[in-house]
Amino acid sequence: MRSSHILLTFLICNVSKILNSLDNLIPVQKAVADRTTRTLLFAGSPTCSHSLRQDYFHDHTYEVECITLDDFISSNATAKIGLVKIDAEGAELLILRSAQQVLARDRPYIMYEECEERYQLFGHTVTDVRAFLQQFGYTVQPIDNFGSYNNAIAAPEEQEADFFDKSF
C-alpha cells in the first residue's frame, strides 16, 4: 500500500489553504460517504481519480475513514453553509444522501459533476441524482459539457430564478 499519493494530495490542499488565505477551509483526511464507517479507497497514479468503487485504472487500495457530510458539518461548521462543491468520481449521490440535514436547514447551492459512466459504478444514474435533488426542492442546471460528463449546479427553488438569471 502506497500512502504517498494520499499524503501528497493532503499536503497540496494545506499549501493551497495557506497561499490563498482560506481560513474557512478545513482539510481532513477522510472520505465523505452516506455513512460513517471505514472502507476502501481505490487509487492509481497520483494524477488519476481516486474512488470508493474500483475502475480499470486503479491499481491499489487504501483503507479510509468515511464520514457523512451532516456529521462533519455538525462537528466543524459554525456558519450557514452556502455552497457545497462535489466532484467524487460517481459518489455524488452518496454524498448528497449524507447531507440531508444541511440541504434542509441551510439550502446551499450545490455544484457537482454528472457522469453517467462513473455513476453506474455506484448503481445509479444522472436521473437518480437529479430526482434526489428535486425531492429537496432544488432545480438543476448543467453549466458546461465535456462530452462524457458535465458540471451542474443545483439551486434551491426559492432562489433559482434569481440565481440562474444572473449567472448564466
ROLUMTI-794599 format. One record per residue: residue in three letters; y, z, x of N, C-alpha, C in turn. Coordinates in Angstrom, 3 decimals, padded with zeros to 6 digits. Each point is the difference from the previous one (the first is absolute). Layout:
{'ALA',{Y,Z,X},{Y,Z,X},{Y,Z,X}},
...
***
This chain:
{'MET',{-001.176,000.000,000.833},{001.176,000.000,-000.833},{001.244,000.000,000.881}},
{'ARG',{000.890,-000.958,-000.208},{001.234,-000.070,000.779},{001.165,000.460,-000.870}},
{'SER',{000.573,001.122,000.344},{001.115,000.506,-000.795},{001.337,-000.483,000.528}},
{'SER',{000.005,-000.748,001.098},{001.258,-000.421,000.610},{000.831,-000.881,-000.932}},
{'HIS',{-000.645,-000.839,-000.826},{000.751,-000.851,-000.933},{000.748,000.840,-001.031}},
{'ILE',{-000.672,001.005,-000.529},{000.620,000.872,-001.000},{001.132,000.803,000.639}},
{'LEU',{-000.221,000.519,001.189},{001.043,000.757,000.688},{001.199,-000.873,000.341}},
{'LEU',{-000.236,-001.245,000.401},{001.092,-000.914,000.307},{000.849,-000.266,-001.247}},
{'THR',{-000.638,-000.231,-001.127},{000.719,-000.220,-001.253},{000.851,001.216,-000.350}},
{'PHE',{-000.582,001.187,000.144},{000.720,001.233,-000.307},{001.179,000.192,000.962}},
{'LEU',{-000.198,-000.307,001.275},{001.076,000.101,000.988},{001.142,-000.962,-000.337}},
{'ILE',{-000.322,-001.224,-000.354},{001.025,-000.983,-000.371},{000.796,000.489,-001.203}},
{'CYS',{-000.684,000.569,-000.970},{000.683,000.537,-001.182},{000.978,001.104,000.392}},
{'ASN',{-000.419,000.896,000.875},{000.875,001.088,000.448},{001.190,-000.507,000.804}},
{'VAL',{-000.228,-000.978,000.854},{001.099,-000.580,000.781},{000.997,-000.682,-000.936}},
{'SER',{-000.500,-000.739,-000.983},{000.886,-000.656,-000.979},{000.830,001.024,-000.764}},
{'LYS',{-000.615,001.111,-000.342},{000.717,001.061,-000.708},{001.184,000.483,000.836}},
{'ILE',{-000.245,000.244,001.275},{001.051,000.508,000.887},{001.080,-001.059,000.221}},
{'LEU',{-000.404,-001.225,000.340},{000.971,-001.063,000.301},{000.884,-000.351,-001.190}},
{'ASN',{-000.535,000.138,-001.206},{000.748,-000.375,-001.197},{000.565,001.189,-000.769}},
{'SER',{-000.083,001.185,000.590},{000.519,001.227,-000.621},{-000.511,000.157,-001.431}},
{'LEU',{-001.295,-000.169,-000.170},{-000.612,000.107,-001.329},{-000.456,001.437,-000.242}},
{'ASP',{000.965,000.855,-000.286},{-000.292,001.424,-000.137},{-000.887,000.324,-001.205}},
{'ASN',{-000.037,-000.895,-000.984},{-000.833,000.265,-001.174},{-001.394,-000.627,000.118}},
{'LEU',{-000.340,-000.574,001.149},{-001.323,-000.570,000.243},{-000.903,001.093,000.565}},
{'ILE',{-001.185,000.142,-000.607},{-000.946,001.025,000.433},{-001.298,-000.689,000.437}},
{'PRO',{-000.137,-000.329,001.289},{-001.247,-000.629,000.461},{-001.168,001.000,-000.082}},
{'VAL',{-001.078,-000.439,-000.591},{-001.181,000.840,-000.179},{-001.229,-000.845,000.301}},
{'GLN',{-000.939,000.543,000.747},{-001.216,-000.731,000.315},{-001.053,000.236,-001.080}},
{'LYS',{000.224,-000.610,-001.163},{-000.928,000.065,-001.120},{000.057,-001.330,-000.728}},
{'ALA',{-001.045,-000.287,-000.723},{-000.010,-001.171,-000.876},{000.330,000.469,-001.408}},
{'VAL',{000.660,-000.855,-000.769},{000.271,000.315,-001.402},{-001.060,-000.696,-000.838}},
{'ALA',{-000.604,000.750,-000.899},{-001.057,-000.538,-000.866},{000.078,000.701,-001.351}},
{'ASP',{-000.961,-000.269,-000.857},{000.030,000.547,-001.348},{-000.546,001.426,-000.092}},
{'ARG',{-000.445,000.558,001.123},{-000.439,001.401,000.012},{000.150,000.547,001.419}},
{'THR',{000.125,001.308,000.093},{000.093,000.667,001.284},{-001.419,000.243,000.498}},
{'THR',{-000.336,-000.622,001.132},{-001.365,000.044,000.532},{000.017,-000.497,001.438}},
{'ARG',{-001.164,-000.204,000.572},{-000.141,-000.679,001.292},{-000.786,-001.277,-000.259}},
{'THR',{000.359,-001.067,000.716},{-000.683,-001.278,-000.177},{000.104,-000.804,001.280}},
{'LEU',{-000.598,-001.179,-000.014},{000.065,-000.881,001.159},{001.166,-000.970,-000.133}},
{'LEU',{000.682,-000.209,001.107},{001.028,-001.025,000.122},{-000.575,-001.093,000.885}},
{'PHE',{-000.034,-001.214,-000.498},{-000.548,-001.131,000.750},{001.126,-000.667,000.777}},
{'ALA',{-000.272,-000.308,001.271},{001.050,-000.535,000.872},{-000.560,-001.089,000.896}},
{'GLY',{000.929,-000.774,000.529},{-000.329,-001.032,000.972},{000.944,000.123,001.170}},
{'SER',{000.541,-001.098,000.449},{000.957,000.025,001.108},{001.271,000.717,-000.444}},
{'PRO',{000.837,000.402,000.955},{001.233,000.702,-000.378},{000.913,-000.819,-000.917}},
{'THR',{-000.129,-001.316,000.028},{000.886,-000.828,-000.814},{-000.574,-000.364,-001.361}},
{'CYS',{-001.245,000.363,-000.276},{-000.556,-000.343,-001.313},{000.174,001.159,-000.967}},
{'SER',{-000.191,-000.285,-001.250},{000.189,000.993,-001.048},{-001.183,000.966,-000.061}},
{'HIS',{000.310,001.262,-000.165},{-001.021,001.014,-000.218},{-000.154,000.170,-001.502}},
{'SER',{-001.171,000.457,-000.445},{-000.238,000.098,-001.438},{-001.052,001.056,-000.299}},
{'LEU',{000.001,000.489,-001.238},{-001.035,000.910,-000.473},{-001.255,-000.761,-000.436}},
{'ARG',{000.042,-001.315,000.062},{-001.165,-000.850,-000.285},{-000.201,-000.940,001.182}},
{'GLN',{-001.247,-000.253,000.313},{-000.303,-000.834,001.159},{000.175,-001.476,-000.322}},
{'ASP',{000.600,-000.711,000.948},{000.153,-001.449,-000.075},{-000.618,-000.599,001.258}},
{'TYR',{-000.106,-001.309,000.043},{-000.708,-000.674,001.091},{000.594,000.263,001.384}},
{'PHE',{001.286,000.274,000.114},{000.635,000.172,001.299},{000.020,001.444,000.492}},
{'HIS',{-000.519,000.917,-000.776},{-000.056,001.399,000.418},{-001.244,000.217,000.858}},
{'ASP',{000.188,000.609,001.176},{-001.142,000.204,000.886},{-000.238,001.465,000.377}},
{'HIS',{000.800,000.920,-000.535},{-000.268,001.415,000.216},{000.628,000.835,-001.120}},
{'THR',{-000.401,001.265,-000.052},{000.459,000.886,-001.061},{000.525,001.309,000.583}},
{'TYR',{000.840,000.657,-000.799},{000.507,001.326,000.299},{-000.192,000.843,-001.253}},
{'GLU',{-000.340,001.238,000.172},{-000.004,000.898,-001.151},{001.430,000.521,-000.152}},
{'VAL',{000.553,-000.100,-001.201},{001.375,000.425,-000.245},{000.063,000.919,-001.210}},
{'GLU',{001.023,000.811,-000.004},{000.273,000.839,-001.155},{000.848,-000.808,-000.974}},
{'CYS',{-000.357,000.072,-001.276},{000.771,-000.672,-001.051},{000.713,001.040,-000.845}},
{'ILE',{001.143,-000.393,-000.515},{000.782,000.860,-000.881},{000.565,-000.865,-001.117}},
{'THR',{000.179,000.592,-001.164},{000.646,-000.753,-001.076},{001.507,000.011,000.242}},
{'LEU',{000.673,-000.994,-000.519},{001.453,-000.042,000.153},{000.645,001.169,-000.749}},
{'ASP',{-000.527,000.346,-001.173},{000.527,001.155,-000.729},{-000.125,001.281,000.820}},
{'ASP',{-001.163,000.221,000.644},{-000.178,001.207,000.829},{000.956,-000.003,001.186}},
{'PHE',{000.136,-001.147,000.657},{000.889,-000.081,001.156},{001.446,000.273,-000.406}},
{'ILE',{000.443,-000.622,-001.060},{001.395,000.159,-000.421},{000.269,001.416,-000.482}},
{'SER',{-000.942,000.600,-000.715},{000.233,001.373,-000.460},{000.073,000.981,001.165}},
{'SER',{-000.640,-000.334,001.111},{000.031,000.880,001.179},{001.169,-000.280,000.942}},
{'ASN',{000.602,-001.203,-000.064},{000.974,-000.395,001.017},{001.367,-000.426,-000.518}},
{'ALA',{000.084,-000.518,-001.184},{001.272,-000.555,-000.463},{000.834,001.060,-000.706}},
{'THR',{001.284,-000.009,000.302},{000.914,000.914,-000.679},{000.947,-000.747,-000.924}},
{'ALA',{000.041,-001.313,000.108},{000.907,-000.812,-000.812},{-000.806,-000.935,-000.896}},
{'LYS',{000.679,-000.563,-000.959},{-000.606,-001.003,-000.869},{-000.407,-001.210,000.843}},
{'ILE',{-001.168,-000.549,-000.283},{-000.491,-001.185,000.706},{000.571,-001.226,-000.700}},
{'GLY',{000.748,-000.823,000.721},{000.647,-001.168,-000.593},{-000.722,-001.307,000.247}},
{'LEU',{-000.807,-000.062,001.082},{-000.712,-001.228,000.354},{-001.332,000.366,000.628}},
{'VAL',{-001.040,-000.686,-000.437},{-001.314,000.116,000.624},{-000.346,-001.384,000.525}},
{'LYS',{-000.302,-000.114,001.295},{-000.392,-001.273,000.627},{-001.471,000.095,000.352}},
{'ILE',{-000.804,-000.942,-000.509},{-001.445,000.028,000.234},{-000.453,-001.333,000.570}},
{'ASP',{-000.649,000.056,001.150},{-000.701,-001.143,000.580},{-001.287,000.577,000.560}},
{'ALA',{-001.038,000.044,-000.827},{-001.205,000.761,000.314},{-001.259,-000.850,000.042}},
{'GLU',{000.159,-001.296,000.262},{-001.147,-000.892,000.196},{-001.015,000.089,-001.135}},
{'GLY',{000.507,000.003,-001.229},{-000.860,-000.022,-001.176},{-000.117,001.326,-000.729}},
{'ALA',{000.410,001.085,000.631},{-000.122,001.329,-000.606},{001.217,000.372,-000.850}},
{'GLU',{000.824,-000.968,-000.331},{001.231,000.284,-000.748},{-000.279,000.741,-001.311}},
{'LEU',{-001.024,-000.425,-000.747},{-000.288,000.654,-001.274},{-000.475,001.437,000.213}},
{'LEU',{-000.777,000.253,001.041},{-000.413,001.380,000.302},{001.221,000.878,000.233}},
{'ILE',{000.963,-000.529,000.742},{001.205,000.770,000.308},{000.834,000.219,-001.253}},
{'LEU',{000.144,-001.040,-000.816},{000.759,000.162,-001.245},{-000.667,001.034,-000.913}},
{'ARG',{-001.308,-000.022,-000.070},{-000.718,001.001,-000.818},{000.236,001.401,000.534}},
{'SER',{000.209,000.111,001.308},{000.213,001.317,000.615},{001.435,000.487,-000.160}},
{'ALA',{000.849,-000.807,-000.616},{001.428,000.326,-000.097},{000.475,000.111,-001.442}},
{'GLN',{-000.878,000.307,-000.913},{000.373,-000.001,-001.417},{001.086,001.019,-000.334}},
{'GLN',{-000.021,001.163,000.632},{001.056,000.997,-000.250},{001.350,-000.507,000.488}},
{'VAL',{000.015,-000.610,001.181},{001.245,-000.539,000.562},{000.522,-001.148,-000.860}},
{'LEU',{-000.893,-000.885,-000.440},{000.427,-001.124,-000.844},{000.622,000.498,-001.293}},
{'ALA',{-000.594,001.015,-000.605},{000.516,000.532,-001.262},{001.283,000.806,000.195}},
{'ARG',{000.068,000.811,001.051},{001.138,000.900,000.205},{001.211,-000.707,000.610}},
{'ASP',{-000.199,-000.744,001.103},{001.119,-000.546,000.763},{000.342,-001.440,-000.354}},
{'ARG',{-000.949,-000.740,-000.577},{000.217,-001.400,-000.385},{000.509,-000.842,001.179}},
{'PRO',{-000.674,000.073,001.153},{000.474,-000.764,001.157},{-000.244,-001.492,-000.166}},
{'TYR',{000.770,-000.792,000.721},{-000.332,-001.413,000.158},{-001.220,-000.051,000.913}},
{'ILE',{-000.838,-001.008,-000.174},{-001.210,-000.124,000.805},{-000.040,-001.406,000.582}},
{'MET',{000.007,-000.079,001.308},{-000.141,-001.282,000.687},{-001.400,-000.014,000.594}},
{'TYR',{-000.751,-001.046,-000.298},{-001.391,-000.024,000.446},{-000.468,-001.429,000.218}},
{'GLU',{-001.164,-000.107,000.637},{-000.587,-001.302,000.287},{-001.100,-000.298,-001.014}},
{'GLU',{-000.024,-001.228,-000.504},{-001.054,-000.460,-000.899},{-000.859,-001.023,000.743}},
{'CYS',{-001.284,000.303,000.144},{-000.918,-000.914,000.682},{-001.355,000.074,-000.691}},
{'GLU',{-000.294,-001.025,-000.757},{-001.241,-000.027,-000.772},{-001.225,000.225,000.892}},
{'GLU',{-000.023,-000.655,001.161},{-001.144,000.119,000.914},{-000.212,001.445,000.455}},
{'ARG',{001.065,000.674,000.379},{-000.108,001.403,000.438},{-000.344,000.920,-001.174}},
{'TYR',{000.602,-000.252,-001.158},{-000.292,000.823,-001.171},{-001.477,-000.063,-000.369}},
{'GLN',{-000.624,-001.166,000.178},{-001.415,-000.149,-000.340},{-000.879,000.941,000.813}},
{'LEU',{000.398,000.324,001.227},{-000.761,000.958,000.803},{-000.075,001.367,-000.675}},
{'PHE',{000.964,000.304,-000.845},{000.061,001.277,-000.708},{-000.441,-000.119,-001.457}},
{'GLY',{-000.419,-001.208,-000.397},{-000.512,-000.196,-001.357},{001.065,-000.130,-001.068}},
{'HIS',{001.201,-000.408,000.370},{001.032,-000.231,-001.009},{000.776,-001.271,000.315}},
{'THR',{000.949,-000.344,-000.871},{000.740,-001.251,000.084},{001.508,000.273,-000.088}},
{'VAL',{000.767,-001.039,000.251},{001.457,000.088,-000.180},{000.305,000.387,-001.448}},
{'THR',{-000.725,-000.568,-000.933},{000.198,000.319,-001.420},{-000.220,001.491,-000.261}},
{'ASP',{-001.005,000.602,000.638},{-000.260,001.438,-000.161},{001.178,000.839,000.494}},
{'VAL',{000.555,-000.374,001.152},{001.129,000.753,000.559},{001.209,-000.115,-000.919}},
{'ARG',{000.283,-001.207,-000.453},{001.146,-000.189,-000.901},{-000.189,000.728,-001.323}},
{'ALA',{-001.223,-000.003,-000.523},{-000.277,000.709,-001.263},{000.208,001.507,000.179}},
{'PHE',{-000.423,000.541,001.133},{000.217,001.417,000.277},{001.490,000.324,000.001}},
{'LEU',{000.768,-000.812,000.704},{001.448,000.228,000.060},{000.648,-000.130,-001.376}},
{'GLN',{-000.449,-000.951,-000.792},{000.543,-000.178,-001.350},{-000.290,001.222,-000.875}},
{'GLN',{-001.162,000.637,000.196},{-000.325,001.223,-000.747},{001.008,001.113,000.286}},
{'PHE',{000.588,-000.031,001.176},{000.991,001.001,000.376},{001.426,-000.473,-000.264}},
{'GLY',{000.140,-001.114,-000.720},{001.327,-000.474,-000.365},{000.728,-000.734,001.098}},
{'TYR',{-000.726,-000.749,000.809},{000.601,-000.780,001.075},{-000.092,-001.485,-000.305}},
{'THR',{000.987,-000.750,000.472},{000.005,-001.456,-000.042},{-000.166,-000.486,001.433}},
{'VAL',{-000.911,-000.961,000.197},{-000.293,-000.506,001.340},{000.630,-001.365,000.193}},
{'GLN',{000.612,-000.179,001.165},{000.618,-001.269,000.359},{-000.442,-000.389,001.412}},
{'PRO',{-000.756,-001.116,000.155},{-000.286,-000.469,001.363},{001.310,-000.370,000.692}},
{'ILE',{000.112,000.329,001.290},{001.257,-000.296,000.692},{-000.156,-001.052,001.085}},
{'ASP',{-001.215,-000.330,000.370},{-000.244,-001.101,000.929},{-001.461,-000.390,-000.109}},
{'ASN',{-000.354,-001.121,000.622},{-001.369,-000.476,-000.074},{-000.384,-000.572,001.359}},
{'PHE',{-001.065,000.554,000.554},{-000.475,-000.449,001.308},{-001.344,-000.705,-000.111}},
{'GLY',{-000.286,-000.596,-001.140},{-001.256,-000.719,-000.179},{-001.088,000.907,-000.543}},
{'SER',{-000.704,000.698,000.891},{-001.110,000.835,-000.447},{000.457,001.374,-000.499}},
{'TYR',{001.257,000.343,000.217},{000.515,001.265,-000.504},{001.492,-000.127,-000.256}},
{'ASN',{000.534,000.958,-000.743},{001.441,000.067,-000.172},{000.425,001.459,-000.076}},
{'ASN',{001.257,000.227,000.257},{000.587,001.316,-000.190},{000.596,000.041,-001.396}},
{'ALA',{-000.027,001.186,-000.575},{000.525,000.171,-001.348},{000.758,001.315,-000.058}},
{'ILE',{000.870,000.090,-000.993},{000.693,001.254,-000.249},{-000.193,000.352,-001.459}},
{'ALA',{-000.269,001.271,-000.231},{-000.153,000.518,-001.357},{001.179,000.913,-000.271}},
{'ALA',{000.672,-000.274,-001.094},{001.172,000.800,-000.375},{-000.279,000.704,-001.321}},
{'PRO',{000.446,001.240,-000.138},{-000.136,000.673,-001.290},{000.698,-000.824,-001.084}},
{'GLU',{-000.633,-000.140,-001.152},{000.559,-000.839,-001.066},{001.421,000.396,-000.364}},
{'GLU',{000.318,001.288,000.077},{001.337,000.448,-000.374},{001.062,-000.436,001.005}},
{'GLN',{-000.427,-000.495,001.170},{000.948,-000.431,001.021},{-000.200,-001.445,000.431}},
{'GLU',{-001.075,-000.652,-000.468},{-000.381,-001.301,000.552},{001.006,-001.106,-000.229}},
{'ALA',{000.607,-000.086,-001.148},{000.933,-001.098,-000.248},{001.168,000.062,000.972}},
{'ASP',{000.545,001.166,000.165},{001.109,000.205,000.920},{-000.432,-000.303,001.439}},
{'PHE',{-001.159,000.464,000.375},{-000.485,-000.189,001.370},{-000.256,-001.472,000.311}},
{'PHE',{-000.768,-000.677,-000.847},{-000.368,-001.385,000.291},{001.204,-000.927,-000.087}},
{'ASP',{000.960,000.301,-000.863},{001.204,-000.832,-000.075},{000.813,000.066,001.295}},
{'LYS',{000.035,001.178,000.621},{000.792,000.182,001.210},{-000.738,-000.436,001.262}},
{'SER',{-001.317,000.045,-000.028},{-000.766,-000.163,001.233},{-000.532,-001.394,000.241}},
{'PHE',{-000.318,-000.744,-001.050},{-000.712,-001.261,000.217},{000.675,-001.153,-000.696}},
***
